[in-house]
């Protein structure tokens, strides 16, 4: 996997291009990779952009519903809550996503 492939997967997830997402997942790009420049998973990016079809596809193809994206400090469940997407909240709960507490120091110092 090259970083360019991953960046294009991330870009496709953000822009709502499901065909491009399918292409990259089919080519073996890891849907859980957080590139050091971006530090956000394609799943959280798709949720934040409102592309639920892409979020569902990523979940069906190996995206980790528990993985916190460092850039926005959100799990997929927290991103769906922030977006008010009850349908996706139900789907995430169905695959075992649970609320995670941030470490104490983050709750105190990173407000």
Secondary structure, DSSP 8 states (H G I E B T S, - for coil): --HHHHHHHHHHHHHT-HHHHHHHHHTT--TT---TTT---HHHHHHHTT-HHHHHHHHHTT--TT--BTTTTB-HHHHHHHHT-HHHHHHHHHTT-------HHHHHH--
